[in-house]
Amino acid sequence: MFLIKKRLSHRFFVALMLISLIPIGLMGVQAHALARRALTASAFLHMETIAKDHARHLDAWLKERLGDIGVLARLPAMREALREYCCTLDSVAPSGELTALLKDTITATRERSSSYESIYVMLPGGGIIAATHPPSEDFFELQRDGFIQRVMDGSEPAFGSLCRGADSKWHMPVGAKIRDRDGTTLALVVAVLDVSQTIDPVMNDRIGLGETGETYLVGKEGKIISESRFLSQSETTKQTFDTLGIRAVLEGRQGTAIYSNYLGREVLGSYLWLPRYEWGILAEMEADEILWPLKWIKAASILTALLVSSACLLMAYLVSRRIAKPISDVADAAQRMSEGDLDQRITFSSQDEVGMLAGSFNTMAQQVSRLIHSLHQKEESLQKAYDELVATQNQLIQSERMAAIGELVACIAHEMRNPLSSVKLNLQIMEMDLKEDDVLSEHCSIALDQVGQLEGMFSDLLNYSKPLVLEKRSVVVEELVNRGLEQLSGEIASRDIRVIRTNHMDLLAVTADADKIVQVLVNVLKNAMQASPQGSEIRITIQEDEAPQGRVSEIIITDHGPGISARNLQNIFQPFFTTKKKGTGLGLCIVKKIMDAHRGTVSVSSEEGKGTTVRLVLPVA
């Protein structure tokens, strides 16, 4: 303390340290706290999204199994066979053909999905009529918790409790009543699900979970029922686990928190209770992996403090060799800088130590100003990068969801088209055998028309869900319009519609998939023709324009139909939205999908009673 009071260099050094290091330290602490808060909030949102996504996958799979058993229980063939079986049971031994029919029916259902371990048809008293496999001890264990009684008491298919079998896998029964037309329960159909075979692949999907993250399921007893990333199956089978996340989810709560996982490591976790199945789903990731950028912030703060301390020491040494006046000037200038005036400079013209001090001070002032300006720029850059990261993450999640929905829709449409084709073929055969004036012939024609509408809907669904593969080449816009009109020439002639074309540019080319753009034009022109009264006109205008991304080619199609209301205009690009009696609501969705893939745009303007204008914009090659 005595040396600090006596020597000017020491006092100056301490002053500079206080002026420089305190703001840097406060900025470092605040930056560390803000960064930790932002990273934690983002991680919580991310983990919550992953937990909900896995929960949706599991719920969809289990509802599908309930639907399968419900459909199996409502099959007319099953009901008729069981009625005959019950009628012959009191008098003679039931026919082996009935048992074989029941077994073939449930075997066909089991072969559709590997999730079914076995399926049984049981009498209400518990006797097994037909089975895909001989009943095991695990099957009888599944019945002891009152599952059969719950199925008998309920009106809908129901799940039983989860149970680990002799093969160390988790099983769960699902059953439904087979009822006669008068509501009498004829029998029960019970399926044993191999739960582990399905939930393990779902829970092992670790996209977005880094090197230390995992998702897992816990049962109501606190046992992990899915495959663990860090423990073997024997370890999860023998013990129950008690963590903050597991306790919270077993209490039926949903949320996020920082806690120690079952390995004793600090994690950021999200937990979600599934009351229908009495399962809890947890998504966890180690805090060290999520918060690792904070180490760089701390290191940068320490390094900055060391550099500033070194600079202060050097300046104190130089200042100690000068008289009080220059020091006073420097002190005054430093005081003004500390008040926020970073434009302060010292104007000493001498070449001795005082001049060097002035030069050093001026350099420091310039560097501080530049550093603060640079920090502001970096802060803006970091904020922009963070916003882009969040937007990209949301887009990726939405893309994954849409891809999953598209795959599901394509699979369903493909599976339903085969039986629909068979229905259509049989209706056509029936129509050939019926007389033209027969009432049945009229009904058959109506059915064929409805089948045709369904085929068109399935085709639109497949086109909408199918990923676009573009084969781009340079093509003239006018050539695309000609091809679209050529495909619709017959319909244009039959409706007596005049097409007026106006071309405001030379043969300008665009880089596009010609077939896809022709498909867009056919869809838009067909909508215009369907909206236009017979004998009216449709205008097609081709022109060039300037846009922020460069030159663009515009194709404008205008009809004079009834127009679209402002309320419906907001929803025309939504899937399955249509105002037509026979429309699928996917035409404009497909148009927008194709235009977006070409980095183009489609817009619609309309006024009720005056018509509609569709503007297609494509970038010029």
C-alpha positions, 0 to 999 in steps of 0.5 A: 500500500505504501509503494502504491501511494508513493510511486506515480507509476504504481498509482497509474498502473492501478488506475489503468487496471481498474479502468480497463479490467473492470469493464472487461470483467463485467462484459465477460461475466455478462457475456458468459451468463447470456450465452449460458442462458441462450444455449440452455433455452435452445437446448431445452427447446431442442430436447423437448422437440425430440421427446415429442417427436419420438412420442408421436412415432410410438403413439402412431405405431400403437394406434396402428396396432389397435386399428389392426386388431379392431379391423380383424375383430370386425371381419364378417368372415370371423363373425360368421365362422365363430357363430357357426362354431358356437352353434355346433359346439353344443351338439357335435365337435366343431368342424376342423374347417372352421378352426382352419379358417380362423387360424388362416385369418389371424395368420394373415394379419400376423404376417403383415407386421413383424410386431406381432409375436402371436395372435389368438382367438379365445372364447369368453371363458378363456379357451383358445379356439385358434392361434398362430403359435402355441400359447407360452408361459408369457401369454398366460402371464399377460392374462393375470393382470385382468387384461381379458376382463378389461377387454370384455368390459370395454367396447373398444380394443384395449392394451394390456400391461407391459411385461418382460418375457422369458426372452428378456424382451418386452411384450404387451397384449392388445385385444378386442371383442368379436361381437355378433350382429345383436351385440353378443360377444362371440369370442376375443381376438388377442395379439401379443406385441413384441414391443422391444422390436419396434420401440428400440429402433425408434428410441435409438434414433439419435439425430440431433443428440450429439455424442452423449445424448439419448432417448429412452422409455421408462415403465411405471416401476422405474425400469428402462424398457428401451435399449440403453446407449450406455448400459447393457440389457441385463443391467437395465433388467435387474435394477430400477432407476431414480433421477429427477427426470424419471421421478417427474415423468412417473408423476405424470409431469412434462417439462425440461430441467438440468439434473443428474442422469442414471449414470450420475452425469449432469444432463439437460433433459426433457421428459414427457408422460404417455398416460395411455400406455403408462410410459415415460419418455426422456430425452437427455444430453450431457451439459458439458457437450451443450455448454462447451462454447462457454469455455471459449468465452471464458478463455477469451475473457482471461486472455483479453484481461492479460493483454490489457494488464500487459499494456497497462504495465507498459504505459505505467513504466513509460509514464513514470519517466515524465513530469506531472504535466504530461501525466496530468494531461494523460489522466484527464484524457483517460478520464474523458475516455472512461466517460465514453468519449473515445475520440480523445487524442494527445497532441505532444510533438516531442520525440522523447518519452512524453511523445512516445507516451502520447503516441502509445495513448493515442494508439490505445484509444484507437484500438479500443475504439476499433475493438468496441466497433469490432465487438459490436459487429461480431455481436450482430454477426453472432445474432444473425448466425443464431437466427439463421441456425434457429430458422434452419433447425425449424426448417429441418424439423418441418422437412423431416415431418413433411418427408415422413407424412409424404412417405406415409401418404404415398404408401397408403395411396399405393396400397389402396390403388391395387384393391381399387383397380380390382373394384373398377375391373369388376364393375366394368365386367358387371356393366358389360353384362347389364342392359343399357336401360337397366337401373343397375347399369345406371348405378354401375356407371355411378360407381365407376365414376366414383372409382375414377375420382378416387384414382385421380385423387390417389394419383394427385396424392402420389404426385404431391408426396413424391420428391421432385427430380428435375431434369433442367435444360434451356427451353423457350417459354413460348414452346412450353405454352404451346405444349400445354395448349396442345394437350388441352386442345380437345377440351378447349374446342369442346367448350368453345373457349377462345385463347388469346395469346400476347407475347411481349418479348423475344424467344427468351429461354429459361432453365427448367424441367420442361415436362414439369412446367408443362404440367404446371401450365396444364393445371392452371389452364384446366382450372381457368377453363373449368371456371370460364363459361362456355364461349368465353375467352382466356388470355395468356400473356408472356413478358419479361421483368426485372426482379431482385434476383435478376431477370425473370420470365412471367406467364400470366393466365387470366380467365373471366369466370366467377372469381375467388372470394377473398376468404378462399384466396388465402387457402388455395395453396393449402393441401386438400382445400378445394371449392370444386365438387370433384376436386382433390385440392392438390392441383395448386399445391403441386403447382406451387411445389414445382415452381418452388423447386425451380426457384420461381413463384406463383401468385393468384389474384381474383375479384368475385364476378370478374375473373382470376389471374394466375402469375407464374414467374421463372428466372431467365437462363 
